[in-house]
């Protein structure tokens, strides 16, 4: 069975949407963490790393999407 380009695009677009939701959620978590009077630098670092990871994944997904369009 071969997956059509249309099906591949649907899969990639679903992953992009999911990643964008995750990114937004982590960005909100970072804002909330930064709002604390006593900031937990370790938590902030973890959130920043998660943001970087999600952005890297989005870059890959968008590159793959562009190849199929």
C-alpha positions in Angstrom: 0.0 0.0 0.0 1.3 3.4 -1.0 0.3 6.5 0.9 -0.8 9.3 -1.5 0.7 12.8 -1.2 -2.7 14.1 -0.1 -2.7 11.6 2.8 0.8 12.5 3.7 -0.1 16.2 3.7 -3.1 15.4 6.0 -0.8 13.6 8.4 1.8 16.3 8.4 -0.8 19.1 8.8 -2.2 17.2 11.8 1.2 17.0 13.4 1.8 20.7 12.7 -1.5 21.6 14.3 -0.7 19.4 17.3 2.8 20.9 17.6 1.4 24.4 17.4 -1.0 23.6 20.3 1.8 22.2 22.3 4.0 25.2 21.6 1.3 27.6 22.7 0.7 25.7 25.9 4.4 25.7 26.8 4.7 29.4 26.0 1.8 30.0 28.4 3.5 27.8 31.0 6.7 29.9 30.6 4.8 33.1 31.1 3.1 31.7 34.2 6.5 30.5 35.6 8.0 34.0 34.9 5.1 35.6 36.8 6.1 33.9 40.0 7.8 36.1 42.6 10.3 33.4 43.2 11.3 32.1 39.8 12.4 28.5 39.4 15.3 28.8 36.9 15.4 25.1 36.3 11.7 25.0 35.3 12.2 28.0 33.1 15.2 26.3 31.4 13.1 23.1 30.9 10.3 25.1 29.3 12.7 27.0 27.0 14.2 23.7 25.9 10.8 22.4 25.2 10.0 25.5 23.1 13.3 25.0 21.1 12.5 21.3 20.6 9.0 22.0 19.3 10.2 24.7 17.0 12.8 22.3 15.6 10.1 19.7 14.9 7.9 22.4 13.3 10.7 23.3 11.0 11.1 19.7 9.9 7.3 19.3 9.4 7.1 22.5 7.4 10.0 21.4 5.2 8.3 18.0 4.6 5.0 19.7 3.8 6.7 22.0 1.3 8.2 19.0 -0.5 4.7 17.6 -1.0 2.9 20.7 -2.1 
